[in-house]
Amino acid sequence: MARAPTDDTASADGASAEGVTVASALESARRSLLSQESAALDAQLLLAQALQRSRSWLLAHADATLDSATRDAFAVLLARRVAGEPLAYITGRREFWSLTLAVNNAVLVPRPETELLVERALALLPKAAAWVADLGTGSGAIALALASERPDWQLTAIDQSSAALAVASSNAHELGLSNLQFLTSDWFSSLAGERFDLLVSNPPYIAESDPALLDLALQHEPRTALSSGPEGLDALRVIIAGATTQLLPGGWLLLEHGATQAAAVATMLVAQGFTHVRCHADLAGLPRVTEAQRT
Ligand SMILES: C[S@@+](CC[C@H](N)C(=O)[O-])C[C@H]1O[C@@H](n2cnc3c(N)ncnc32)[C@H](O)[C@@H]1O
């Protein structure tokens, strides 16, 4: 990995002749990243990664010069970001809820709006002990957030992708969380006979023909994590139907979906006999999470 300068002076390999400082490297990177929403922050996180330093170190050492190994490492990281690769895949980390999760391109990068599922799960089930399943766990984001907040809950996290489950179980190990089990499963296929107080899922829900899938960032993420059927409703339909037998009486189903899918999701839930169907808006005011109860 790249070497960090040990102080604010040039390193011994001639970097001073080039005069590339932390500040000038960041400014030049910011300009090449202008198409990204958070160009300045991305530049800082990438240079921090190349230097194996914190962002606060960068800010305190704006005049420090970079040695050639650091400059090369930074250029490689920057090129990946300019090509549209999500920052989280480059740094290998993503913050979700109160946790830092390892991620790679086998899993969806956890999104801030998915934290609404965690909030609603905690609000719906205040009781101490509960059986909860996270369907399509990916990096484990939802299951791990719930396991950390509710040590008395038993979490079952499933995914059809064994590569994703490897990431999720490694995250659980790194976070020291043991109230979870991870299972390879095509939705409910490995859960026969099990009943839960709460089923939570952020399934794939983008329509297969949605031009949003052409977005450069989305093209780096697993397609099976993103799209599901012509209207994006196939996975949601399977989960809603299966939940009728996998939930305990009075149990809750909590689903993330697209902003235009709330009505279709509510219709499917009512058709399957769910009650207390209620949709919640995300921070952008969009209807993105629906809950319903099995009575
Ligand atoms: C939108 S991602 C959500 C990942 C994670 N829960 C999150 O919120 O960041 C959907 C997940 O569902 C998984 N998945 C897709 N089809 C599945 C299936 N038939 N059975 C189980 N999991 C599936 C994908 O592998 C992916 O990890």
Ligand as a Chemical Component Dictionary entry (heavy atoms), coordinates in Angstrom:
data_LIG
# 
_chem_comp.id                   LIG 
_chem_comp.type                 NON-POLYMER 
_chem_comp.pdbx_formal_charge   0 
_chem_comp.three_letter_code    LIG 
# 
loop_
_chem_comp_atom.comp_id 
_chem_comp_atom.atom_id 
_chem_comp_atom.alt_atom_id 
_chem_comp_atom.type_symbol 
_chem_comp_atom.charge 
_chem_comp_atom.model_Cartn_x 
_chem_comp_atom.model_Cartn_y 
_chem_comp_atom.model_Cartn_z 
_chem_comp_atom.pdbx_ordinal 
LIG C1  C1  C 0  -31.860 -4.489  -2.820 1  
LIG S1  S1  S 1  -30.710 -5.731  -2.231 2  
LIG C2  C2  C 0  -30.838 -5.416  -0.485 3  
LIG C3  C3  C 0  -29.592 -5.733  0.286  4  
LIG C4  C4  C 0  -29.641 -5.271  1.747  5  
LIG N1  N1  N 0  -30.770 -5.856  2.444  6  
LIG C5  C5  C 0  -29.704 -3.771  1.834  7  
LIG O1  O1  O 0  -30.790 -3.234  2.120  8  
LIG O2  O2  O -1 -28.689 -3.104  1.602  9  
LIG C6  C6  C 0  -31.674 -7.193  -2.497 10 
LIG C7  C7  C 0  -31.033 -8.483  -2.028 11 
LIG O3  O3  O 0  -31.945 -9.543  -2.325 12 
LIG C8  C8  C 0  -31.210 -10.665 -2.761 13 
LIG N2  N2  N 0  -32.088 -11.519 -3.568 14 
LIG C9  C9  C 0  -32.501 -11.358 -4.844 15 
LIG N3  N3  N 0  -33.295 -12.366 -5.230 16 
LIG C10 C10 C 0  -33.401 -13.193 -4.167 17 
LIG C11 C11 C 0  -34.093 -14.416 -3.943 18 
LIG N4  N4  N 0  -34.829 -15.001 -4.904 19 
LIG N5  N5  N 0  -34.002 -14.997 -2.733 20 
LIG C12 C12 C 0  -33.246 -14.424 -1.754 21 
LIG N6  N6  N 0  -32.563 -13.261 -1.903 22 
LIG C13 C13 C 0  -32.642 -12.652 -3.104 23 
LIG C14 C14 C 0  -30.046 -10.089 -3.543 24 
LIG O4  O4  O 0  -28.981 -11.031 -3.619 25 
LIG C15 C15 C 0  -29.716 -8.858  -2.704 26 
LIG O5  O5  O 0  -28.743 -9.135  -1.749 27 
# 
loop_
_chem_comp_bond.comp_id 
_chem_comp_bond.atom_id_1 
_chem_comp_bond.atom_id_2 
_chem_comp_bond.value_order 
_chem_comp_bond.pdbx_ordinal 
LIG C1  S1  SING 1  
LIG S1  C2  SING 2  
LIG S1  C6  SING 3  
LIG C2  C3  SING 4  
LIG C3  C4  SING 5  
LIG C4  N1  SING 6  
LIG C4  C5  SING 7  
LIG C5  O1  DOUB 8  
LIG C5  O2  SING 9  
LIG C6  C7  SING 10 
LIG C7  O3  SING 11 
LIG C7  C15 SING 12 
LIG O3  C8  SING 13 
LIG C8  N2  SING 14 
LIG C8  C14 SING 15 
LIG N2  C9  SING 16 
LIG N2  C13 SING 17 
LIG C9  N3  DOUB 18 
LIG N3  C10 SING 19 
LIG C10 C11 SING 20 
LIG C10 C13 DOUB 21 
LIG C11 N4  SING 22 
LIG C11 N5  DOUB 23 
LIG N5  C12 SING 24 
LIG C12 N6  DOUB 25 
LIG N6  C13 SING 26 
LIG C14 O4  SING 27 
LIG C14 C15 SING 28 
LIG C15 O5  SING 29 
# 
